[in-house]
Amino acid sequence: MDVLRIGILGVAGVMLALQFKSYKPEYGLYIGFAVSLMIFTLIVSGLVSLFGSMGIMEEYIGSNRAYFSILLKVIGITYICEFCSGICRDAGYASVSGQIEIFGKLSVLAAGMPILLAIIESIQEIAG
Amino acid sequence: MDVGLIFKIAAVGILITILSQVLKHSGREEHAFLISLAGLILVLTWIVPYIYDLFVMIQNLFEL
């Protein structure tokens, strides 16, 4: 991905948003939100090829598809929660962003629970 | 999703700021508030489709 373009886009957007700090801070927030939305879209579209190659690699390993989809789900959850809590923190509402982060951690735990159970069962078979 | 979106928002922001200053100094406080509300709604109508596309893309990609 063209790192330079994303860097310049981010810096230019932040500088533009700073102009509104004194008069109308909410427009600075909108510009910051638009810039992070744009960069996030570029990231997600860059990830499509990454996950394609990871899928191919996963077939060689031969482990069933469930673990790989759980991994994808966990990454997606963290991405979205990080994005939204960052926006809330920018707006100055740290408590809301804290709630979002806590919810993200819990949903990651919930998504990863089957793997934990599978590990415990395999240990049970070996040791039990 | 191009860079023009940022400049459109910036333009709306500058315009709304000037208009609300003018309205405030001419004694019409509530009009100034309505103008900034209109600016908010305008910017939201631009941004919301992109948010929707983004989250649909994420759902498809991460199989949520």
Backbone of each chain as ProteinMPNN parsed JSONL, in Angstrom:
{"seq_chain_A": "MDVLRIGILGVAGVMLALQFKSYKPEYGLYIGFAVSLMIFTLIVSGLVSLFGSMGIMEEYIGSNRAYFSILLKVIGITYICEFCSGICRDAGYASVSGQIEIFGKLSVLAAGMPILLAIIESIQEIAG", "coords_chain_A": {"N_chain_A": [[0.868, -1.187, 0.0], [0.399, 2.319, -0.576], [2.221, 3.967, 1.431], [3.089, 6.521, 1.7], [1.081, 8.121, 0.614], [-1.025, 7.765, 2.382], [0.059, 8.753, 4.731], [0.461, 11.469, 4.11], [-2.149, 12.198, 3.564], [-3.324, 11.881, 6.088], [-1.889, 13.745, 7.675], [-2.42, 16.145, 6.358], [-5.204, 16.292, 6.631], [-5.436, 16.503, 9.426], [-4.177, 18.907, 9.896], [-5.891, 20.597, 8.548], [-8.156, 20.209, 10.066], [-7.403, 21.38, 12.388], [-7.776, 24.037, 12.012], [-10.33, 24.557, 12.774], [-10.418, 24.462, 15.437], [-10.749, 26.631, 17.185], [-13.078, 28.134, 16.441], [-15.295, 26.389, 15.583], [-15.348, 23.576, 17.042], [-16.582, 21.169, 16.435], [-16.531, 20.792, 13.707], [-13.904, 20.31, 13.224], [-13.781, 17.837, 14.326], [-15.432, 16.42, 12.567], [-13.904, 16.469, 10.231], [-11.659, 15.099, 11.075], [-12.871, 12.673, 11.535], [-13.678, 12.007, 8.943], [-11.218, 11.721, 7.665], [-10.066, 9.596, 9.09], [-11.898, 7.672, 8.482], [-11.473, 7.395, 5.751], [-8.823, 6.452, 5.669], [-9.196, 4.093, 7.029], [-10.83, 2.722, 5.292], [-9.042, 2.346, 3.205], [-7.261, 0.653, 4.484], [-8.843, -1.604, 4.968], [-9.478, -2.406, 2.389], [-6.945, -3.068, 1.585], [-6.509, -5.237, 3.14], [-7.915, -7.301, 2.047], [-6.494, -8.704, 0.099], [-4.489, -9.678, 1.685], [-5.822, -11.438, 3.411], [-6.657, -13.272, 1.558], [-4.3, -14.544, 0.766], [-3.601, -15.565, 3.222], [-5.631, -17.4, 3.576], [-5.039, -19.273, 1.625], [-2.592, -20.184, 2.597], [-3.497, -21.309, 4.911], [-4.876, -23.524, 4.04], [-2.824, -25.252, 3.374], [-1.852, -25.94, 5.858], [-4.007, -27.302, 6.851], [-5.639, -27.354, 9.027], [-9.001, -27.178, 10.367], [-11.528, -25.02, 8.953], [-12.708, -23.475, 10.86], [-11.124, -22.365, 12.892], [-9.666, -20.463, 11.519], [-11.651, -18.733, 10.65], [-12.538, -17.788, 13.069], [-10.315, -16.396, 13.86], [-10.351, -14.37, 11.931], [-12.744, -13.109, 12.644], [-12.129, -12.16, 15.179], [-10.137, -10.305, 14.588], [-11.603, -8.522, 13.088], [-13.42, -7.576, 15.003], [-11.727, -6.28, 16.817], [-10.706, -4.315, 15.148], [-12.947, -2.69, 14.523], [-13.8, -1.851, 17.056], [-11.576, -0.48, 17.939], [-11.462, 1.598, 16.111], [-13.909, 2.987, 16.572], [-13.691, 3.642, 19.28], [-11.495, 5.271, 19.228], [-12.462, 7.461, 17.805], [-14.366, 8.397, 19.625], [-12.715, 9.098, 21.697], [-11.282, 11.165, 20.557], [-13.31, 13.009, 20.363], [-13.479, 13.719, 22.948], [-14.828, 12.286, 24.796], [-13.932, 10.253, 26.905], [-14.941, 8.297, 28.531], [-16.958, 6.986, 27.137], [-15.467, 5.867, 25.107], [-13.944, 4.149, 26.599], [-15.899, 2.337, 27.419], [-16.548, 1.19, 24.967], [-14.175, -0.06, 24.353], [-14.003, -1.952, 26.405], [-16.216, -3.506, 25.796], [-15.339, -4.484, 23.365], [-13.156, -6.082, 24.14], [-14.484, -8.025, 25.626], [-16.111, -9.19, 23.678], [-14.214, -10.238, 22.033], [-13.15, -12.163, 23.686], [-15.386, -13.778, 23.967], [-15.639, -14.628, 21.338], [-13.361, -16.104, 21.053], [-13.73, -18.243, 22.65], [-14.53, -20.966, 21.833], [-12.099, -21.998, 20.877], [-10.573, -22.134, 23.127], [-11.995, -24.039, 24.588], [-11.608, -26.236, 22.941], [-8.887, -26.647, 23.215], [-8.735, -27.308, 25.906], [-10.188, -29.675, 25.912], [-8.527, -31.287, 24.351], [-6.313, -31.408, 25.994], [-7.453, -32.722, 28.086], [-7.924, -35.214, 26.958], [-5.317, -36.126, 26.607], [-4.143, -35.981, 29.182], [-6.15, -36.948, 30.816]], "CA_chain_A": [[0.0, 0.0, 0.0], [1.237, 3.502, -0.691], [2.263, 4.522, 2.785], [3.28, 7.968, 1.625], [-0.205, 8.793, 0.36], [-1.843, 7.735, 3.602], [0.652, 9.67, 5.699], [0.181, 12.865, 3.73], [-3.593, 12.416, 3.739], [-3.616, 12.053, 7.512], [-1.347, 14.996, 8.214], [-3.153, 17.287, 5.779], [-6.526, 16.342, 7.255], [-5.346, 16.988, 10.805], [-3.885, 20.359, 9.871], [-7.123, 21.307, 8.154], [-9.111, 20.147, 11.175], [-6.965, 22.274, 13.466], [-8.271, 25.404, 11.788], [-11.659, 24.769, 13.36], [-10.363, 24.216, 16.888], [-11.211, 27.762, 17.998], [-14.452, 28.57, 16.169], [-16.334, 25.346, 15.634], [-14.563, 22.337, 17.199], [-17.214, 19.945, 15.915], [-16.148, 20.517, 12.32], [-12.605, 19.64, 13.268], [-14.049, 16.418, 14.59], [-15.946, 15.767, 11.358], [-12.811, 16.261, 9.277], [-10.848, 13.995, 11.603], [-13.628, 11.441, 11.318], [-13.645, 11.675, 7.513], [-9.876, 11.258, 7.317], [-9.821, 8.245, 9.63], [-12.762, 6.762, 7.714], [-10.824, 7.146, 4.465], [-7.662, 5.59, 5.876], [-9.69, 2.791, 7.448], [-11.293, 2.025, 4.087], [-7.868, 1.886, 2.458], [-6.695, -0.496, 5.206], [-9.685, -2.797, 4.798], [-9.353, -2.914, 1.012], [-5.631, -3.697, 1.484], [-6.509, -6.497, 3.879], [-8.592, -8.363, 1.3], [-5.488, -9.58, -0.529], [-3.742, -10.352, 2.757], [-6.575, -12.588, 3.916], [-6.683, -14.287, 0.512], [-3.086, -15.377, 0.839], [-3.628, -16.329, 4.476], [-6.521, -18.544, 3.378], [-4.307, -20.306, 0.87], [-1.603, -20.777, 3.511], [-4.212, -22.11, 5.927], [-5.234, -24.836, 3.469], [-1.677, -26.162, 3.461], [-1.742, -26.461, 7.226], [-5.009, -28.354, 6.89], [-6.557, -27.31, 10.184], [-10.298, -26.891, 9.762], [-11.769, -23.613, 8.589], [-13.342, -22.752, 11.98], [-10.162, -21.536, 13.632], [-9.285, -19.313, 10.705], [-12.744, -17.737, 10.641], [-12.56, -17.132, 14.391], [-9.235, -15.396, 13.834], [-10.851, -13.212, 11.159], [-13.774, -12.419, 13.426], [-11.49, -11.422, 16.277], [-9.459, -9.128, 14.023], [-12.635, -7.547, 12.717], [-13.984, -6.943, 16.206], [-10.769, -5.314, 17.379], [-10.604, -3.169, 14.244], [-14.094, -1.775, 14.643], [-13.838, -1.236, 18.4], [-10.483, 0.499, 18.018], [-11.854, 2.755, 15.302], [-14.973, 3.773, 17.21], [-13.263, 4.231, 20.566], [-10.613, 6.387, 18.913], [-13.282, 8.625, 17.448], [-14.97, 8.956, 20.843], [-11.669, 9.746, 22.508], [-11.008, 12.472, 19.918], [-14.369, 13.963, 20.666], [-13.343, 14.156, 24.319], [-15.641, 11.46, 25.688], [-13.078, 9.082, 27.153], [-15.687, 7.225, 29.199], [-17.646, 6.199, 26.109], [-14.479, 5.044, 24.385], [-13.574, 3.053, 27.495], [-16.943, 1.309, 27.352], [-16.448, 0.463, 23.699], [-13.012, -0.965, 24.415], [-14.326, -3.093, 27.265], [-17.104, -4.382, 25.029], [-14.525, -5.163, 22.353], [-12.38, -7.164, 24.763], [-15.371, -9.135, 26.004], [-16.591, -9.931, 22.511], [-13.095, -11.047, 21.54], [-13.087, -13.341, 24.56], [-16.492, -14.675, 23.612], [-15.397, -15.239, 20.023], [-12.263, -17.056, 21.122], [-14.01, -19.295, 23.628], [-14.466, -22.335, 21.307], [-10.729, -22.502, 20.754], [-10.138, -22.477, 24.489], [-12.619, -25.319, 24.946], [-10.975, -27.309, 22.177], [-7.579, -26.929, 23.822], [-8.927, -28.014, 27.177], [-10.592, -31.065, 25.628], [-7.39, -32.103, 23.908], [-5.477, -31.69, 27.176], [-8.172, -33.738, 28.874], [-7.704, -36.544, 26.383], [-3.928, -36.58, 26.829], [-3.819, -36.181, 30.593], [-7.224, -37.614, 31.546]], "C_chain_A": [[0.893, 1.221, 0.0], [1.201, 4.237, 0.659], [2.336, 6.036, 2.71], [1.935, 8.677, 1.477], [-1.023, 8.854, 1.635], [-1.28, 8.707, 4.628], [0.306, 11.109, 5.39], [-1.297, 13.173, 3.935], [-3.905, 12.692, 5.205], [-3.144, 13.395, 8.024], [-2.116, 16.185, 7.667], [-4.528, 17.415, 6.436], [-6.452, 16.908, 8.656], [-5.068, 18.481, 10.81], [-5.128, 21.142, 9.51], [-8.097, 21.331, 9.323], [-8.708, 21.113, 12.28], [-7.505, 23.683, 13.282], [-9.565, 25.647, 12.549], [-11.629, 24.636, 14.862], [-11.006, 25.397, 17.636], [-12.673, 28.074, 17.711], [-15.44, 27.449, 16.402], [-15.616, 24.007, 15.806], [-15.238, 21.128, 16.57], [-16.822, 19.694, 14.464], [-14.753, 19.923, 12.255], [-12.79, 18.156, 13.488], [-14.563, 15.73, 13.339], [-14.818, 15.486, 10.376], [-11.93, 15.12, 9.762], [-11.54, 12.673, 11.361], [-13.561, 11.034, 9.852], [-12.279, 11.128, 7.131], [-9.659, 9.844, 7.841], [-10.7, 7.233, 8.909], [-12.077, 6.382, 6.404], [-9.661, 6.187, 4.638], [-8.125, 4.19, 6.244], [-10.182, 2.009, 6.227], [-10.106, 1.514, 3.283], [-7.283, 0.655, 3.137], [-7.51, -1.745, 4.879], [-9.537, -3.331, 3.38], [-7.979, -3.532, 0.824], [-5.622, -5.057, 2.14], [-7.094, -7.63, 3.049], [-7.543, -9.299, 0.7], [-4.727, -10.348, 0.541], [-4.502, -11.592, 3.21], [-6.699, -13.669, 2.854], [-5.47, -15.181, 0.631], [-3.066, -16.152, 2.149], [-4.523, -17.55, 4.336], [-5.791, -19.652, 2.649], [-3.318, -20.993, 1.802], [-2.306, -21.717, 4.491], [-4.587, -23.476, 5.355], [-4.051, -25.789, 3.555], [-1.613, -26.772, 4.855], [-2.818, -27.524, 7.445], [-5.899, -28.298, 8.108], [-7.903, -26.805, 9.672], [-10.543, -25.396, 9.726], [-12.218, -22.823, 9.828], [-12.341, -21.835, 12.655], [-9.808, -20.3, 12.841], [-10.402, -18.272, 10.712], [-12.852, -17.07, 11.999], [-11.478, -16.072, 14.431], [-9.7, -14.153, 13.081], [-11.834, -12.421, 11.99], [-13.135, -11.584, 14.521], [-10.818, -10.167, 15.735], [-10.487, -8.071, 13.658], [-13.175, -6.811, 13.927], [-13.01, -5.912, 16.737], [-10.664, -4.086, 16.483], [-11.73, -2.172, 14.505], [-14.078, -1.089, 16.002], [-12.734, -0.191, 18.52], [-10.867, 1.768, 17.273], [-12.876, 3.618, 16.04], [-14.485, 4.383, 18.52], [-12.282, 5.363, 20.313], [-11.394, 7.634, 18.571], [-13.862, 9.244, 18.715], [-13.916, 9.643, 21.684], [-11.322, 11.103, 21.897], [-12.067, 13.484, 20.307], [-14.304, 14.399, 22.125], [-14.136, 13.319, 25.29], [-14.89, 10.168, 25.975], [-13.891, 7.954, 27.781], [-16.38, 6.353, 28.161], [-16.651, 5.307, 25.397], [-14.005, 3.912, 25.273], [-14.607, 1.949, 27.448], [-16.807, 0.489, 26.077], [-15.296, -0.512, 23.754], [-13.329, -2.183, 25.266], [-15.225, -4.056, 26.519], [-16.31, -5.144, 23.979], [-13.765, -6.319, 22.952], [-13.285, -8.339, 25.078], [-15.814, -9.913, 24.776], [-15.454, -10.729, 21.898], [-12.993, -12.316, 22.372], [-14.181, -14.333, 24.181], [-16.218, -15.362, 22.289], [-14.319, -16.305, 20.128], [-12.539, -18.238, 22.026], [-13.958, -20.703, 23.025], [-13.049, -22.881, 21.229], [-10.238, -22.954, 22.118], [-10.715, -23.839, 24.887], [-11.939, -26.461, 24.207], [-9.636, -27.674, 22.797], [-7.769, -27.73, 25.101], [-9.331, -29.457, 26.927], [-9.389, -31.892, 25.207], [-6.472, -32.404, 25.09], [-6.117, -32.802, 27.995], [-7.901, -35.134, 28.308], [-6.302, -37.04, 26.719], [-3.76, -36.938, 28.304], [-4.834, -37.093, 31.241], [-7.231, -39.12, 31.473]], "O_chain_A": [[2.012, 1.178, 0.511], [0.286, 5.003, 0.962], [1.745, 6.747, 3.523], [1.68, 9.693, 2.123], [-1.644, 9.874, 1.936], [-2.031, 9.402, 5.313], [-0.088, 11.875, 6.269], [-1.663, 14.248, 4.409], [-4.653, 13.615, 5.529], [-3.876, 14.104, 8.714], [-2.432, 17.122, 8.401], [-4.963, 18.52, 6.76], [-7.304, 17.706, 9.048], [-5.634, 19.23, 11.606], [-5.399, 22.203, 10.072], [-8.78, 22.328, 9.554], [-9.557, 21.608, 13.021], [-7.673, 24.431, 14.245], [-9.874, 26.777, 12.926], [-12.674, 24.686, 15.511], [-11.727, 25.189, 18.612], [-13.446, 28.265, 18.65], [-16.301, 27.523, 17.279], [-15.302, 23.357, 14.809], [-14.565, 20.163, 16.208], [-16.777, 18.547, 14.02], [-14.442, 19.137, 11.36], [-12.071, 17.327, 12.93], [-14.189, 14.591, 13.061], [-14.764, 14.419, 9.765], [-11.503, 14.277, 8.974], [-10.901, 11.675, 11.026], [-13.404, 9.853, 9.543], [-12.186, 10.174, 6.357], [-9.132, 8.989, 7.129], [-10.312, 6.078, 8.739], [-12.09, 5.222, 5.993], [-9.51, 5.233, 3.875], [-7.519, 3.205, 5.823], [-9.982, 0.798, 6.132], [-10.137, 0.407, 2.746], [-6.856, -0.283, 2.464], [-6.96, -2.798, 4.558], [-9.475, -4.542, 3.169], [-7.826, -4.43, -0.004], [-4.842, -5.933, 1.767], [-6.807, -8.798, 3.311], [-7.672, -10.52, 0.775], [-4.362, -11.507, 0.349], [-3.918, -12.663, 3.375], [-6.831, -14.848, 3.183], [-5.576, -16.407, 0.603], [-2.568, -17.277, 2.191], [-4.233, -18.608, 4.896], [-5.903, -20.824, 3.006], [-3.207, -22.219, 1.81], [-1.784, -22.772, 4.851], [-4.616, -24.469, 6.081], [-4.23, -26.986, 3.779], [-1.354, -27.965, 5.013], [-2.587, -28.521, 8.13], [-6.825, -29.1, 8.23], [-7.96, -26.092, 8.67], [-9.854, -24.616, 10.383], [-12.108, -21.597, 9.831], [-12.646, -20.682, 12.959], [-9.664, -19.214, 13.402], [-10.135, -17.071, 10.772], [-13.222, -15.899, 12.078], [-11.684, -14.982, 14.964], [-9.477, -13.027, 13.525], [-11.765, -11.192, 12.035], [-13.538, -10.447, 14.766], [-10.909, -9.096, 16.335], [-10.279, -6.88, 13.886], [-13.367, -5.596, 13.9], [-13.405, -4.795, 17.072], [-10.548, -2.96, 16.968], [-11.496, -0.976, 14.683], [-14.314, 0.116, 16.094], [-12.931, 0.86, 19.131], [-10.624, 2.876, 17.749], [-12.723, 4.837, 16.122], [-14.83, 5.522, 18.837], [-12.23, 6.319, 21.088], [-11.04, 8.735, 18.991], [-13.856, 10.465, 18.871], [-14.192, 10.661, 22.317], [-11.095, 12.074, 22.619], [-11.773, 14.655, 20.548], [-14.99, 15.344, 22.515], [-14.132, 13.597, 26.489], [-15.164, 9.126, 25.378], [-13.57, 6.781, 27.59], [-16.393, 5.128, 28.282], [-16.934, 4.143, 25.113], [-13.693, 2.828, 24.779], [-14.262, 0.768, 27.438], [-16.931, -0.735, 26.092], [-15.398, -1.641, 23.276], [-12.979, -3.308, 24.909], [-15.038, -5.271, 26.586], [-16.577, -6.319, 23.73], [-13.715, -7.407, 22.377], [-12.93, -9.494, 24.841], [-15.889, -11.141, 24.808], [-15.688, -11.782, 21.305], [-12.778, -13.406, 21.84], [-13.953, -15.539, 24.085], [-16.524, -16.543, 22.124], [-14.342, -17.293, 19.393], [-11.704, -19.132, 22.166], [-13.38, -21.588, 23.657], [-12.812, -24.063, 21.478], [-9.588, -23.989, 22.26], [-10.015, -24.681, 25.45], [-11.717, -27.53, 24.776], [-9.285, -28.849, 22.897], [-7.06, -28.705, 25.35], [-8.884, -30.363, 27.631], [-9.228, -33.036, 25.63], [-5.918, -33.499, 25.193], [-5.444, -33.689, 28.521], [-7.681, -36.095, 29.045], [-6.108, -38.204, 27.067], [-3.305, -38.029, 28.646], [-4.49, -37.91, 32.095], [-8.102, -39.762, 32.06]]}, "seq_chain_B": "MDVGLIFKIAAVGILITILSQVLKHSGREEHAFLISLAGLILVLTWIVPYIYDLFVMIQNLFEL", "coords_chain_B": {"N_chain_B": [[-15.282, 8.214, -2.367], [-13.07, 10.237, -2.028], [-10.403, 12.664, -1.85], [-11.682, 14.975, -2.0], [-13.838, 14.971, -0.32], [-12.967, 15.727, 2.199], [-12.274, 18.377, 1.758], [-14.723, 19.406, 1.063], [-16.124, 19.197, 3.474], [-14.572, 20.897, 4.999], [-15.051, 23.281, 3.674], [-17.795, 23.612, 4.143], [-17.665, 23.883, 6.871], [-16.222, 26.299, 7.224], [-17.949, 28.064, 5.974], [-20.26, 27.826, 7.534], [-19.297, 28.732, 9.95], [-18.725, 31.431, 9.431], [-21.27, 32.373, 8.707], [-22.695, 31.9, 11.066], [-21.356, 33.586, 12.804], [-21.98, 36.062, 11.693], [-24.737, 36.073, 11.985], [-24.932, 35.93, 14.718], [-23.848, 38.335, 15.562], [-25.676, 40.044, 14.512], [-27.726, 39.78, 16.174], [-29.382, 37.545, 16.028], [-29.665, 34.916, 17.591], [-30.861, 32.338, 17.607], [-31.114, 31.747, 14.937], [-28.479, 31.415, 14.248], [-27.889, 29.088, 15.623], [-29.586, 27.332, 14.265], [-28.42, 27.36, 11.763], [-25.951, 26.168, 12.222], [-26.846, 23.679, 12.908], [-27.965, 22.869, 10.506], [-25.648, 22.696, 9.005], [-24.434, 20.582, 10.292], [-26.203, 18.468, 9.678], [-25.918, 18.396, 6.94], [-23.221, 17.648, 6.583], [-23.331, 15.189, 7.775], [-25.013, 13.791, 6.018], [-23.265, 13.424, 3.965], [-21.288, 11.852, 5.041], [-22.408, 9.547, 6.13], [-23.162, 7.544, 4.11], [-20.612, 6.574, 3.427], [-19.758, 5.473, 5.817], [-21.567, 3.39, 6.044], [-20.921, 1.831, 3.784], [-18.348, 1.136, 4.528], [-18.712, -0.44, 6.85], [-20.22, -2.536, 5.843], [-18.351, -3.637, 4.121], [-16.476, -4.464, 5.965], [-17.927, -6.379, 7.352], [-18.283, -8.305, 5.387], [-15.65, -8.972, 4.832], [-14.493, -9.871, 7.257], [-16.177, -11.805, 7.952], [-18.175, -11.39, 9.887]], "CA_chain_B": [[-14.291, 8.295, -1.289], [-11.851, 10.883, -2.511], [-9.932, 13.675, -0.909], [-12.594, 16.11, -2.076], [-14.793, 14.938, 0.793], [-12.422, 16.517, 3.303], [-12.35, 19.809, 1.445], [-16.14, 19.821, 1.124], [-16.48, 19.399, 4.886], [-13.897, 22.108, 5.474], [-15.744, 24.449, 3.118], [-19.051, 23.796, 4.885], [-17.338, 24.381, 8.197], [-15.884, 27.728, 7.17], [-19.155, 28.832, 5.625], [-21.173, 27.85, 8.671], [-18.721, 29.582, 10.993], [-18.922, 32.844, 9.079], [-22.704, 32.7, 8.778], [-23.182, 31.97, 12.457], [-20.821, 34.814, 13.41], [-22.758, 37.212, 11.211], [-26.075, 36.034, 12.59], [-24.834, 36.196, 16.154], [-23.63, 39.766, 15.813], [-26.862, 40.834, 14.142], [-28.744, 39.627, 17.183], [-30.309, 36.41, 15.828], [-28.959, 33.762, 18.152], [-31.466, 31.039, 17.27], [-30.79, 31.425, 13.534], [-27.104, 30.897, 14.213], [-27.938, 27.686, 16.041], [-30.2, 26.531, 13.191], [-27.457, 27.252, 10.663], [-24.934, 25.152, 12.53], [-27.533, 22.38, 12.837], [-28.081, 22.505, 9.081], [-24.323, 22.255, 8.57], [-24.219, 19.235, 10.84], [-26.972, 17.483, 8.916], [-25.344, 18.296, 5.588], [-21.984, 16.862, 6.639], [-23.69, 13.8, 8.079], [-25.532, 13.097, 4.833], [-22.137, 13.022, 3.111], [-20.391, 10.871, 5.657], [-23.092, 8.303, 6.512], [-23.014, 6.446, 3.133], [-19.283, 5.956, 3.479], [-19.714, 4.616, 7.008], [-22.323, 2.172, 5.759], [-20.126, 0.98, 2.884], [-17.198, 0.601, 5.251], [-19.078, -1.521, 7.765], [-20.623, -3.701, 5.051], [-17.12, -4.263, 3.636], [-15.845, -5.169, 7.088], [-18.681, -7.595, 7.668], [-17.997, -9.348, 4.394], [-14.258, -9.411, 4.863], [-14.16, -10.577, 8.482], [-17.222, -12.814, 8.184], [-18.805, -11.166, 11.203]], "C_chain_B": [[-13.006, 8.918, -1.858], [-11.513, 12.03, -1.557], [-10.893, 14.86, -0.906], [-13.566, 16.151, -0.905], [-14.295, 15.821, 1.925], [-12.582, 17.998, 3.011], [-13.793, 20.279, 1.449], [-16.53, 20.1, 2.565], [-15.836, 20.674, 5.397], [-14.63, 23.343, 4.955], [-17.041, 24.701, 3.88], [-18.742, 24.37, 6.254], [-17.044, 25.863, 8.193], [-17.134, 28.545, 6.914], [-20.069, 28.964, 6.839], [-20.625, 28.77, 9.758], [-18.978, 31.041, 10.695], [-20.384, 33.212, 9.242], [-23.143, 32.822, 10.225], [-22.605, 33.204, 13.142], [-21.677, 36.009, 12.995], [-24.108, 37.251, 11.914], [-25.991, 36.391, 14.062], [-24.704, 37.69, 16.407], [-24.842, 40.586, 15.413], [-28.018, 40.498, 15.064], [-29.653, 38.434, 16.989], [-29.599, 35.143, 16.301], [-29.54, 32.446, 17.631], [-31.187, 30.687, 15.82], [-29.395, 30.851, 13.44], [-27.109, 29.422, 14.595], [-28.521, 26.826, 14.92], [-29.217, 26.337, 12.051], [-26.438, 26.176, 10.979], [-25.575, 23.772, 12.519], [-27.641, 21.922, 11.39], [-26.729, 22.026, 8.567], [-24.034, 20.852, 9.039], [-24.929, 18.198, 9.986], [-26.376, 17.293, 7.537], [-24.106, 17.408, 5.607], [-22.317, 15.404, 6.909], [-24.208, 13.083, 6.841], [-24.385, 12.704, 3.904], [-21.41, 11.824, 3.693], [-21.104, 9.522, 5.839], [-22.993, 7.222, 5.434], [-21.649, 5.781, 3.199], [-19.169, 5.041, 4.691], [-20.408, 3.302, 6.713], [-21.511, 1.254, 4.855], [-18.991, 0.325, 3.648], [-17.618, -0.584, 6.107], [-19.573, -2.733, 7.004], [-19.368, -4.418, 4.555], [-16.454, -5.064, 4.75], [-16.596, -6.452, 7.387], [-18.375, -8.68, 6.659], [-16.587, -9.881, 4.578], [-14.007, -10.289, 6.075], [-15.211, -11.616, 8.827], [-17.859, -12.642, 9.546], [-20.274, -11.578, 11.179]], "O_chain_B": [[-12.017, 8.235, -2.124], [-12.236, 12.314, -0.603], [-10.929, 15.646, 0.041], [-14.061, 17.215, -0.534], [-15.062, 16.564, 2.538], [-12.97, 18.779, 3.88], [-14.067, 21.427, 1.799], [-17.181, 21.103, 2.858], [-16.456, 21.443, 6.131], [-14.814, 24.321, 5.68], [-17.359, 25.84, 4.224], [-19.463, 25.237, 6.748], [-17.54, 26.607, 9.038], [-17.36, 29.578, 7.545], [-20.582, 30.041, 7.141], [-21.377, 29.496, 10.408], [-19.392, 31.803, 11.568], [-20.709, 34.236, 9.841], [-23.88, 33.742, 10.577], [-23.277, 33.815, 13.972], [-22.048, 36.848, 13.817], [-24.563, 38.299, 12.374], [-26.867, 37.072, 14.595], [-25.331, 38.248, 17.307], [-25.031, 41.697, 15.909], [-29.159, 40.873, 14.794], [-30.631, 38.305, 17.725], [-29.014, 34.405, 15.508], [-28.792, 31.543, 17.256], [-31.037, 29.515, 15.476], [-29.139, 29.928, 12.667], [-26.425, 28.608, 13.975], [-28.026, 25.732, 14.649], [-29.179, 25.271, 11.437], [-26.095, 25.364, 10.119], [-24.922, 22.792, 12.16], [-27.438, 20.748, 11.079], [-26.657, 21.073, 7.791], [-23.472, 20.034, 8.311], [-24.346, 17.18, 9.613], [-26.328, 16.177, 7.018], [-23.951, 16.527, 4.762], [-21.691, 14.496, 6.361], [-23.895, 11.912, 6.622], [-24.515, 11.752, 3.134], [-20.977, 10.918, 2.98], [-20.475, 8.471, 5.716], [-22.76, 6.065, 5.782], [-21.538, 4.565, 3.045], [-18.565, 3.971, 4.617], [-19.917, 2.232, 7.076], [-21.411, 0.054, 5.108], [-18.694, -0.855, 3.466], [-16.956, -1.622, 6.096], [-19.376, -3.86, 7.459], [-19.31, -5.648, 4.56], [-15.946, -6.165, 4.538], [-15.988, -7.491, 7.644], [-18.224, -9.846, 7.023], [-16.351, -11.087, 4.492], [-13.379, -11.34, 5.955], [-15.14, -12.243, 9.884], [-18.063, -13.612, 10.276], [-20.965, -11.463, 12.192]]}, "name": "protein", "num_of_chains": 2, "seq": "MDVLRIGILGVAGVMLALQFKSYKPEYGLYIGFAVSLMIFTLIVSGLVSLFGSMGIMEEYIGSNRAYFSILLKVIGITYICEFCSGICRDAGYASVSGQIEIFGKLSVLAAGMPILLAIIESIQEIAGMDVGLIFKIAAVGILITILSQVLKHSGREEHAFLISLAGLILVLTWIVPYIYDLFVMIQNLFEL"}
